[in-house]
């Protein structure tokens, strides 16, 4: 029989990694501390770190970014589940065993980056965002396929799953939620209008994500996503596209540029957008005002030319 595993502690600066040293390799068994960024060592006591153990970082409230070495070949159950601030995971895109719920309820996880990518390419950045969304917005465990992520086939599978979400009825799941008692009786989540509004916001987020990271996106799907977003801009019967941008990206210029390029700002909704923004988001208001002014001048010039 092999020797019993030894537990070793490694200081990280603002915390401590617990590392299980085994006969042939090592496993990250747990973590305590307040580091916002962590780099997992490739070797400890001469043994390769091959596994991020079960619940190793479960419910960590501080961690925002983690870098995993090329030696890691398994991430065990719930390793990073409920990490409230985890935004970026950097790991090698190679074959890896994945346990259950490794990123469960990591609501701000935006990127799963290829550690082996040594130069910037749009398709590499886009894949990092789409891979993270596969584990979050799409709830598609089967798309966590590191060896094929970013390929034409993988993107087709991603888009197929996305469209199945986009085409679901907004009320789908509401009755089941009530029957299963998933929400407290009398809470706003039990209100059908609120429930369907949240579903439309989820779809708007998903559509914006794919259009902003559009590597390999086909024209037909692109049109459907644009049409969905334009059907929910400011001034339409429901305004979830605008609500997501204002409430969740209020000072992010990239989203306002996206909105104007989409055609989501027009003569009919411009003033009400400014009213919604109130005294906040001063720079974004200035951008919209400049955009609107340019559009009016172009329209005036076109009208004069046609006359």
Residue, then its C-alpha position, 0 to 999 in steps of 0.5 A: x500500500x502507498x504512503x498516506x497523503x500528507x497535508x501541506x499549507x502554502x502561504x499565498x500572500x493574503x491566505x493559505x492553500x491546503x495541498x494534499x501531497x500524495x505519492x505520485x502527485x498533489x491536489x489543491x484541497x482547500x483555501x482560506x484567505x482574502x487573495x483576489x488573484x491566485x496562481x496555483x503552483x505547478x509543483x509542490x515538493x517535487x510533485x505535479x499539482x494535478x487536481x483542484x479538489x472537491x469544494x476547494x474554493x467553495x463560497x469564497x467571497x474575495x477571489x476574482x481571478x485564478x490561474x491554473x497550471x498545465x499540470x492540472x488534469x481534473x477539477x473536482x465537484x463544486x471546486x469553485x461553486x458560489x465564488x461570488x466575485x470570480x470573474x476570470x479563470x485562466x487554464x490550459x485548453x487541454x483534456x481535463x476531467x470535470x466534476x459536477x457544478x464546478x462553477x455553479x452560481x459563479x454569477x460574474x464569471x466572464x472569461x475562461x481564458x486559454x493559458x497557452x494562447x501567447x498572442x491576442x486574436x479576436x477568436x481567442x478572446x471571444x472563445x474565452x467569453x463564450x466558454x464562460x457563458x456555456x457554464x453560466x447563461x447556457x447551463x451547458x456542461x457538455x460545452x466545457x470542451x477545452x480541446x475543441x472550444x472555439x472550433x467551427x463545430x463547437x461554435x455551432x453547438x454553442x449557437x444551437x444551445x443559445x437559440x434553444x434558450x432564446x426561443x423558449x417561451x418567457x413563461x416556461x418554468x414558471x408553473x414548475x417553480x411554483x409547484x416545487x416551492x422554489x420561491x417564497x410564497x408572496x415574493x415578487x419572483x412568484x409574480x408572472x410579469x416579474x418572472x417573464x421580465x427576468x427571462x427577457x433580460x437573460x435573453x437580452x444579455x445572451x444576445x448582446x454577449x454573442x453579438x459582441x463576441x461574434x467569431x463564427x456567428x452566421x448571418x441568419x442567427x445574427x439577424x435573429x439576435x439583432x431583431x430580438x434586441x431591437x424588439x426590447x429597446x427603449x420605447x417598445x412595449x418591453x424594454x429589457x435591452x435598455x434595462x440591462x445596459x442601463x442597470x448593469x453597464x451604466x458607465x461602460x461605453x462599449x455597451x452604448x456604442x453597441x446600442x447605437x451601432x445596433x440602431x437602438x437609439x432613435x428620435x423617438x426614444x432618445x429623450x426618454x433614455x436621458x430621463x432614465x439616466x437622470x443625473x448619473x452616467x454623465x459621460x455616457x449621456x454625453x456620448x448619446x447626445x453627441x451620437x444623436x446630434x450627428x444623426x440629426x445632422x446626417x438626416x438633415x443633410x440627406x433631406x436637403x439633398x433629396x429636395 
